[in-house]
Amino acid sequence: MATRHASAVKAHRQTLKRTEHNRELRSKLRTGLKSIRAAIDAGDVAKAKAALSATFSLIDKMAGKGIIHHNAAGRYKSRLAKRTSK
């Protein structure tokens, strides 16, 4: 690192740690969305309904932590609910 200021070094360290944590959470969200979409596409209604509440919880947590925007969270939930009800 080019800078020698202790505060800049610490800020960089924190950024790397936070970025990695956010990446893990975003990956978990995408995996959850993918699994419920696969269940819906396969026509497995029971599995889709069961995964719906877990996925909604995950979406709400990500929006609460600021990983995704709250409007994006609402959009995901709305589309999943609509697809599950069909």
N, C-alpha and C positions, 0 to 999 in steps of 0.2 A: 504494500500500500504506500502511496506517495506521501500522504500526510503523516505528521508525527503528533498531532494533537490528540491527547488521550480521549477527549470527548468525541472526536470524529472517529477514532478507532472503535470506541464502544458503540457509537451510533451505527456504524457499519456492521458490527457484530450482531447487534439487535435486529437490524434490517434483514440480514441473512437468515437469522433464526425465525423471524416472523414470516418471511417469504416461504420458507420450507414448511412451516406449520400450516399456512394458508393453502399451499399446494396440496398437502395431504388431505385437508378438509374438502377442498374442491374436488379432488379425485374421489373421495368417499361419496360426495353428492352425485357426481356423474355416474358412479357405479350403481347407486340406488335408483337413479332415474332410468338407467339402461335396463336394470333387472325388471322393474315394473313394466316398462314398455315391451320387453320381451314376453312377459307373461300375458299382457293384453293382446299382442300380436299372435301368440300361440293359442289364444282363446281359453286360457286357463283362468276362468272367472274367480274361482276361490282363492287362488294364489295372488291374483291381482288385487282383490279386495283386502287380503291380509297385508300385502306389501304397501297398500295405499296409506294407511295410518302411520306406518313406520317411515315411509318416504316423506309424508307431510311433516312429521316431526323433524326429520333431518333438514328439510327445506327451511322450516321456521328457525331452526338453530343457526343455519348458515346466514339467514337474513339478519338475525339478531346479532351475530358476530361481525356483520358487515362484509362477509365474504361475497355475498351477492346482494344486489339492491332489493329492497322490499317489494318494489313493483315487479321485478323479475320473479321473485318468490311467488307472488300472487298469480302471475301468468303461468308458471309451472304447475301450480296447484290446480288452477282452473282447467287447464288443458288435460291434465291427468284425470281429474274428476269427470270431465266430459267424455274422455275416451273410455274410462272404466264403466260409466253408466250405459254406454251403447250396447 
